[in-house]
Structures are given as structure tokens and as C-alpha cells.
Amino acid sequence: MLNDLDDTCEAQFQDEEEEFFESETKIMAEEIVTETINFAIELLAAEIREAEIARRLEECQAEISSENLVRPSEVRKSQRFSKNSKSQAKKPQPEASNLINQTASGEQPELKEEPEQSKDVVSNTDAADCKKEAVSEWKKGENEEKEEKTESEIEALESFEQASAERTTTNNSSSEIPDSAEKKEQSKTEINTNKDEKVQGSPKSEEPKTTEIISSPEAPKSILLFPLPSPRKSLDGEVALVTGAGSGLGAGVSKQLAAKGVTVICWDVNVKGNIETVNEINNSGGKAFAFKCDVSNREEVYAVAKESVKVAGDVTILVNNAGVVGGKSLIDSDDRMILKTFEVNAISHFWTTKAFLPKMMEKNKGHIVSIASAAGYFAVPGLTDYCASKAAAAHFADTLSMEMFRDNKDIKVSWICPYAINTGFFDGFQANRPLVSAILEPQSVIDDIVKAIETDADKVLLPGRLTALDFCQAIFPRKAFLHLCKWGGNFESMNTFRGRQKTQ
């Protein structure tokens, strides 16, 4: 009776523990969604403010260019130029009667000239005064013209040098003095010309890169719609190639895609299993073709890819599913097995993608799927080579997705990262904390892979609550996260690992 009571208490305790963890997970997920939405709203408000500022700047630039306006400092400089010319015009000149008498008598009229030394002193003094006044003016208006400070100082110095040269030329020439109005207009024209040249040659004239984000509402829209379910697209008429289609996930994904009207090309080194998958699809009314291919052999991949296209047509969906696992610690791992793990799990994705991506880019249509693993984001002792290869596969797809976005190509990229699956591939793997993640059933993972293709998903962690764990890994100190992994039984999960046993 006491044993029954202990079992009952233990079961009740486990149920309470499960309920507590589920409630905590839900609360954490709700907080994450709330923070994401608030961040999106703040980002949208900031972009709207930046857009308004950019619009006002464009209006001001348009007014300046249309009305040929100059800044007050430039007007004051031109006024100083006119004052100098007027002061020069007021210098004493010979009286008209004396000039007439001297000319009639045959004498040369005498013109009074000031010593050249005084002229130089005056011109240099004027230039120095102008420079001092300009510097003080620019310092006073520093808060109003912060963005154009450097450009304005350069313009001021060049204008003063030019003005000094003009005044020196004027003082040295005794024949005629230009009219102040003409000189004022000339100075305005030269200042505006120099300004236009600087605006055209300056990198500041380019529109800020933030306008590219503001002009497209996709960034805030994607954040706001993130918590909502995505619509599914039709796959009817597509041509999919699935590697590792002879068993496990590959066989299941091939059959489900065929049921949705997709022509399936099945690749595997397991000829018998591959033919069984194709026969089952064809017998159920679908359309499939079988090819033997070792995806770790680059030349073989390129050759079989050409044969596949001739038979089934251009591939529009590529599912990189083939994989191997060693299941040993780094010290105990065989060197050849480490190389094979990377060649099949990661490097083969380069060869298959290069074989079919050019045609996808030419048609601007396609979808590439990499079956990675949660082990690519959450390390597991005893799976060093496997974790590293799956991390490479996941980040290969991530980078490829960025390249397609940069090149404005409508080619989707998904990387699926499931926990251990009950397909025989991970026989003996222990999930010591099912509350964190239990061993997944194949059909649920197959459904999620096909759903990711239909909804154009990118990064998919399975089960979904691993997203919260990924968030914890990003914000927790490393030592704290290691203790969390220890509590979750991560360190002992490979103690009884056997893997898929080869059939004789």
C-alpha cells in the first residue's frame, strides 16, 4: 500500500511539474511576443519621424534650387564686397574742369595715386577682418547648421580668398572701378556656382540609406505579422528533388510532396529503399523518379543532376535531407568518419545547390530546404562532428537566404532544425527531460517540413518551444546555460546511443 502511495505521489508530482513548466513556457512566450510587438511599434514610429525629416529636407533643397537662394552668411559676404567697392569709388578723383584745361593745353592730366604699400595694407586688413567676421558668424550659427559645418567653413575660406584676390586686382588697376551692383551680382553667382559644385561632388548630397527602409513597409510589417499564421501556397506542378529519400524523413517528405501534386526526384545511395519509395508514390497516383547518387561526390552530383533534369524537368524545390551520424566524442571519433559527416551533412549542400540554383535564379523562382538539426544550435556532448556539421548546414542556408534577398531574387530558403526523431537514426538517444523536448515522431516532423515549404518559412526549430531555449542561450551567461543543460539531461543523452543498425 505504501508503494502504491509513493507511486501516486510521484505521478502527481510529475504532473504538477509538467503543468508548472508549461505555464512558465506560455508566460515566457507571451512576454516575448509582447516585447516584439512593442519594439515593432517603436521602430515604425521612429521610421515615420525619419521619413518626415527626410521629406522636409527635400522640400528645403527644392526651394533652394528653384529660387537660387543663398545663406544669410553669403549675403553678408556679398554686402561687404559691395561696401568695399563703394568705398573705393568714393576716392578723390581729379576735377572735371582741371582735366579739360590740362587736356586743351596739351598737358597730361595728373591722377592722384595712393602708395601701393597702403593699398596692400588695406586689402590685407580687409581680408583679415572678413575672415575674422566669417569665423565668428559660423560659430554663432553652429547649432543651426551642424550638418553642413565642414562644407560651410570650406566655402567661407574659399570665398574670402577669392574676395581678397579680387580686391587686390581692383586696387592695382587704376583704369576703371567696377560698379558695386555688378560686383555684388558677380559674387552671388560665383558663390552659388561653388556651392552647386560642392553639393554635386559631396557624398552628403546622396540620400540617406535609411530611406530605403522607410520606402518599403516590409520590415515593420513582417515584425507585426510575425505572431500570426502564414498563408500556405499551392505546390501543384512543382518539381522537387529530395536527397536521402530511401528511408526516414526523406521517404516521408517525398511521399507527402507527391500527394500534393509535386513531381519528385528521389536520390539515395540506398538503391533498394529509394526504389521502394518511388514505387509507392507511383502506385498511389503520383509521379516520381529514382536515381542513385552519393551526394558527397561532387562530380557525381553534377552528372546525376543533368540526368534528373532531362527526365523530370527543371527542379523548383530542393530538399537537402541526406545525413549521417557517428555518435562518438571527439577523442573517440574516427578521422574518416569526421570527414564523411561533414561531406554528407554540410558540404553536399554546396554541390546540390550549385547544380540547381542557376536555373532557379534565371526563372526567379525556387525553394531550397536544408534539413539541419537542433544540435546545430544546442551542443550535445558525444556529437561533436554531427553538431558542427549541422551548424554549418544551418548557417549555409542562412547565408544563402541573405544572398537571395540582396540580389532581389524570389527564391526562398528554409532550414529545419528538429530535435532527435524516432526514425532509427538516433536509436538509444535519451530525452531525460521530456518537458524540454521529447523524442519527436517522424510524421509530425514531415508535416512541419512540408508546411515550411508551403508558408516560405526560414528558420524552424522543432519543437517550437526550443525557440524559448534559444532565447535563453542568447541572454544567459555561459555558465548559467551550461547548468541549465545539465539539469535538462543534455550531458547524459548519448550514453546509450546506438544509431541505425545496418541490415545484413
ZAMARGU-4260 file (C-alpha; in steps of 0.2 Angstrom, whole numbers, plus 5000, padded with zeros to 4 digits):
<rodrens>
0) 5000/5000/5000 | 5014/5012/5004 | 5022/5008/4987 | 5006/5012/4979 | 5005/5029/4989
5) 5023/5033/4983 | 5019/5030/4965 | 5004/5040/4966 | 5013/5055/4974 | 5027/5053/4962
10) 5015/5054/4947 | 5006/5068/4955 | 5022/5077/4957 | 5027/5074/4939 | 5010/5081/4933
15) 5012/5096/4944 | 5030/5099/4937 | 5024/5097/4919 | 5010/5109/4922 | 5022/5122/4930
20) 5034/5121/4916 | 5021/5123/4903 | 5013/5138/4911 | 5030/5146/4913 | 5034/5142/4895
25) 5017/5150/4889 | 5021/5166/4900 | 5038/5167/4893 | 5032/5166/4875 | 5018/5179/4878
30) 5031/5191/4885 | 5042/5188/4870 | 5028/5192/4858 | 5023/5207/4868 | 5041/5214/4868
35) 5042/5211/4850 | 5026/5220/4846 | 5031/5235/4856 | 5048/5235/4848 | 5040/5235/4831
40) 5028/5249/4836 | 5043/5260/4842 | 5053/5256/4826 | 5038/5261/4815 | 5036/5277/4824
45) 5055/5281/4823 | 5055/5277/4804 | 5039/5289/4802 | 5049/5303/4811 | 5064/5300/4800
50) 5053/5300/4784 | 5045/5317/4789 | 5063/5324/4792 | 5069/5317/4775 | 5053/5325/4767
55) 5056/5342/4774 | 5075/5342/4769 | 5070/5338/4752 | 5057/5352/4751 | 5070/5364/4758
60) 5083/5358/4745 | 5070/5360/4731 | 5066/5378/4737 | 5085/5382/4737 | 5087/5375/4720
65) 5072/5383/4712 | 5074/5401/4720 | 5093/5401/4719 | 5094/5406/4737 | 5110/5409/4747
70) 5113/5408/4766 | 5112/5424/4776 | 5131/5422/4779 | 5134/5423/4760 | 5123/5438/4758
75) 5133/5447/4772 | 5149/5442/4762 | 5142/5449/4746 | 5136/5465/4755 | 5154/5468/4762
80) 5161/5466/4744 | 5149/5480/4738 | 5154/5491/4753 | 5172/5489/4748 | 5169/5493/4730
85) 5159/5509/4736 | 5172/5515/4747 | 5185/5513/4733 | 5173/5523/4721 | 5172/5537/4734
90) 5191/5540/4732 | 5196/5558/4727 | 5197/5560/4708 | 5203/5575/4698 | 5190/5588/4695
95) 5182/5589/4678 | 5187/5607/4674 | 5205/5604/4678 | 5205/5589/4667 | 5198/5599/4652
100) 5210/5613/4654 | 5225/5602/4655 | 5219/5592/4640 | 5216/5608/4630 | 5234/5615/4634
105) 5242/5598/4629 | 5247/5594/4646 | 5244/5576/4653 | 5231/5576/4667 | 5238/5571/4683
110) 5230/5557/4693 | 5232/5556/4711 | 5238/5538/4716 | 5240/5531/4734 | 5256/5522/4738
115) 5255/5504/4734 | 5260/5499/4751 | 5245/5507/4759 | 5234/5498/4746 | 5242/5481/4751
120) 5239/5485/4769 | 5221/5490/4767 | 5217/5474/4756 | 5226/5463/4769 | 5217/5471/4783
125) 5200/5469/4774 | 5204/5451/4771 | 5209/5448/4789 | 5193/5457/4795 | 5182/5447/4783
130) 5190/5431/4789 | 5188/5435/4807 | 5170/5441/4805 | 5166/5425/4795 | 5173/5413/4808
135) 5163/5422/4821 | 5147/5421/4811 | 5150/5402/4808 | 5152/5399/4826 | 5136/5409/4830
140) 5126/5398/4818 | 5135/5382/4823 | 5119/5374/4831 | 5108/5379/4816 | 5120/5372/4803
145) 5128/5356/4811 | 5126/5345/4796 | 5134/5357/4784 | 5148/5364/4796 | 5163/5357/4787
150) 5156/5361/4770 | 5152/5379/4775 | 5169/5383/4783 | 5177/5377/4767 | 5165/5388/4756
155) 5169/5403/4768 | 5188/5401/4767 | 5187/5399/4748 | 5176/5414/4746 | 5187/5425/4757
160) 5202/5420/4747 | 5193/5424/4731 | 5187/5441/4738 | 5205/5445/4743 | 5211/5442/4726
165) 5198/5452/4718 | 5201/5467/4729 | 5220/5466/4726 | 5216/5466/4707 | 5204/5481/4709
170) 5217/5491/4719 | 5231/5488/4707 | 5220/5493/4692 | 5219/5512/4690 | 5210/5512/4674
175) 5192/5509/4680 | 5182/5503/4695 | 5168/5490/4693 | 5151/5495/4698 | 5146/5489/4716
180) 5130/5482/4709 | 5139/5472/4696 | 5152/5466/4708 | 5138/5461/4721 | 5129/5451/4707
185) 5146/5443/4702 | 5150/5437/4719 | 5132/5430/4722 | 5134/5420/4705 | 5152/5414/4710
190) 5146/5408/4727 | 5131/5399/4721 | 5142/5391/4707 | 5154/5385/4720 | 5140/5379/4731
195) 5132/5369/4717 | 5149/5361/4713 | 5152/5355/4731 | 5134/5349/4733 | 5136/5338/4717
200) 5153/5331/4722 | 5150/5329/4740 | 5144/5312/4747 | 5132/5322/4758 | 5121/5325/4743
205) 5116/5307/4742 | 5100/5302/4750 | 5102/5293/4767 | 5102/5274/4767 | 5088/5274/4779
210) 5076/5280/4766 | 5077/5263/4758 | 5070/5255/4774 | 5057/5269/4775 | 5051/5267/4757
215) 5047/5249/4760 | 5035/5244/4774 | 5041/5226/4773 | 5052/5227/4789 | 5039/5234/4801
220) 5025/5223/4793 | 5035/5207/4795 | 5038/5211/4813 | 5019/5215/4817 | 5013/5199/4807
225) 5026/5188/4815 | 5015/5180/4828 | 5001/5177/4815 | 5000/5161/4805 | 5006/5162/4787
230) 4996/5158/4772 | 5000/5142/4763 | 5004/5142/4744 | 5000/5128/4732 | 5013/5116/4727
235) 5004/5108/4712 | 5015/5106/4697 | 5032/5109/4706 | 5047/5098/4703 | 5056/5093/4719
240) 5072/5084/4722 | 5074/5075/4739 | 5091/5068/4744 | 5091/5053/4756 | 5074/5048/4750
245) 5077/5030/4753 | 5071/5030/4771 | 5066/5041/4786 | 5062/5059/4784 | 5067/5059/4765
250) 5055/5045/4761 | 5041/5053/4771 | 5044/5071/4763 | 5044/5063/4746 | 5028/5054/4748
255) 5019/5069/4756 | 5025/5081/4742 | 5019/5069/4729 | 5002/5069/4737 | 5001/5087/4734
260) 5004/5086/4715 | 5023/5088/4715 | 5034/5078/4704 | 5048/5070/4715 | 5066/5065/4711
265) 5072/5054/4724 | 5091/5052/4727 | 5100/5040/4738 | 5114/5028/4739 | 5102/5015/4746
270) 5095/5009/4730 | 5083/4997/4737 | 5075/5009/4749 | 5075/5023/4736 | 5066/5011/4723
275) 5053/5007/4736 | 5049/5025/4740 | 5047/5029/4721 | 5036/5013/4718 | 5024/5018/4732
280) 5022/5036/4725 | 5019/5030/4708 | 5007/5016/4714 | 4997/5029/4723 | 4995/5040/4708
285) 5010/5052/4710 | 5025/5054/4699 | 5042/5050/4705 | 5059/5045/4698 | 5074/5036/4707
290) 5092/5040/4705 | 5107/5033/4714 | 5119/5047/4720 | 5132/5049/4733 | 5130/5067/4737
295) 5147/5068/4745 | 5154/5066/4727 | 5154/5082/4718 | 5156/5076/4701 | 5143/5063/4703
300) 5131/5076/4710 | 5133/5087/4694 | 5132/5072/4682 | 5116/5065/4690 | 5108/5082/4691
305) 5109/5084/4672 | 5101/5067/4670 | 5087/5071/4683 | 5083/5087/4674 | 5082/5078/4657
310) 5069/5066/4664 | 5059/5076/4676 | 5061/5094/4671 | 5069/5109/4680 | 5070/5107/4699
315) 5060/5121/4708 | 5061/5113/4726 | 5077/5106/4733 | 5077/5097/4749 | 5094/5093/4756
320) 5090/5079/4768 | 5104/5066/4767 | 5114/5064/4783 | 5125/5053/4793 | 5129/5052/4812
325) 5144/5045/4821 | 5139/5047/4839 | 5156/5047/4847 | 5166/5060/4857 | 5179/5070/4848
330) 5194/5059/4855 | 5185/5043/4850 | 5179/5048/4833 | 5187/5041/4818 | 5195/5054/4806
335) 5187/5046/4791 | 5170/5047/4799 | 5173/5065/4804 | 5176/5069/4785 | 5161/5059/4779
340) 5150/5068/4792 | 5154/5085/4785 | 5154/5079/4767 | 5137/5072/4768 | 5128/5084/4781
345) 5136/5101/4775 | 5147/5101/4760 | 5135/5091/4749 | 5123/5106/4751 | 5135/5117/4741
350) 5136/5104/4727 | 5117/5101/4725 | 5113/5119/4727 | 5126/5125/4714 | 5118/5111/4702
355) 5101/5118/4703 | 5102/5136/4709 | 5107/5145/4692 | 5091/5139/4684 | 5081/5145/4699
360) 5089/5162/4698 | 5086/5163/4679 | 5067/5160/4682 | 5067/5169/4698 | 5058/5155/4706
365) 5063/5141/4718 | 5064/5135/4736 | 5079/5127/4744 | 5077/5117/4760 | 5091/5112/4772
370) 5087/5098/4785 | 5099/5104/4798 | 5096/5099/4817 | 5093/5107/4834 | 5110/5100/4838
375) 5117/5114/4826 | 5111/5127/4839 | 5112/5117/4855 | 5128/5107/4858 | 5127/5089/4863
380) 5142/5080/4871 | 5146/5065/4861 | 5140/5073/4844 | 5154/5085/4841 | 5156/5081/4822
385) 5137/5080/4820 | 5133/5096/4829 | 5147/5106/4819 | 5141/5099/4803 | 5123/5103/4806
390) 5128/5121/4812 | 5137/5123/4795 | 5121/5117/4786 | 5110/5129/4795 | 5122/5144/4793
395) 5124/5139/4774 | 5106/5141/4772 | 5105/5157/4782 | 5119/5165/4772 | 5111/5159/4755
400) 5095/5167/4761 | 5103/5184/4763 | 5112/5182/4746 | 5095/5179/4738 | 5087/5194/4747
405) 5102/5205/4742 | 5100/5200/4724 | 5081/5203/4725 | 5078/5185/4719 | 5061/5177/4724
410) 5070/5161/4729 | 5065/5155/4747 | 5077/5146/4758 | 5072/5136/4774 | 5082/5127/4787
415) 5073/5115/4798 | 5081/5111/4815 | 5072/5096/4823 | 5076/5088/4840 | 5080/5069/4839
420) 5067/5059/4829 | 5061/5042/4831 | 5067/5035/4814 | 5081/5023/4820 | 5093/5037/4815
425) 5095/5041/4834 | 5092/5024/4842 | 5097/5024/4860 | 5097/5043/4862 | 5089/5048/4879
430) 5077/5063/4881 | 5079/5064/4900 | 5068/5080/4902 | 5053/5077/4890 | 5047/5094/4897
435) 5061/5102/4887 | 5059/5091/4872 | 5054/5073/4870 | 5059/5062/4855 | 5049/5068/4840
440) 5038/5057/4830 | 5043/5056/4811 | 5026/5061/4804 | 5024/5077/4814 | 5042/5082/4808
445) 5037/5078/4790 | 5021/5089/4792 | 5031/5103/4798 | 5044/5102/4784 | 5030/5102/4771
450) 5022/5116/4780 | 5038/5126/4780 | 5039/5124/4761 | 5021/5130/4759 | 5022/5145/4770
455) 5040/5150/4764 | 5047/5149/4782 | 5065/5151/4785 | 5072/5146/4802 | 5061/5132/4810
460) 5066/5125/4827 | 5056/5109/4832 | 5048/5108/4843 | 5043/5126/4844 | 5047/5128/4862
465) 5065/5127/4858 | 5064/5145/4852 | 5062/5150/4870 | 5078/5140/4875 | 5087/5148/4860
470) 5082/5165/4868 | 5089/5159/4885 | 5105/5154/4877 | 5107/5171/4869 | 5104/5181/4885
475) 5110/5169/4899 | 5129/5169/4905 | 5138/5154/4898 | 5140/5145/4915 | 5121/5148/4919
480) 5116/5140/4902 | 5128/5125/4905 | 5119/5122/4922 | 5103/5123/4913 | 5109/5110/4900
485) 5115/5099/4914 | 5098/5100/4923 | 5090/5095/4906 | 5100/5079/4905 | 5109/5085/4890
490) 5126/5078/4896 | 5119/5060/4898 | 5108/5059/4882 | 5121/5050/4872 | 5126/5037/4885
495) 5116/5023/4877 | 5116/5029/4859 | 5117/5015/4846 | 5111/5023/4830 | 5103/5014/4815
500) 5110/4997/4813 | 5115/4991/4796 | 5105/4977/4789 | 5115/4962/4783
</rodrens>
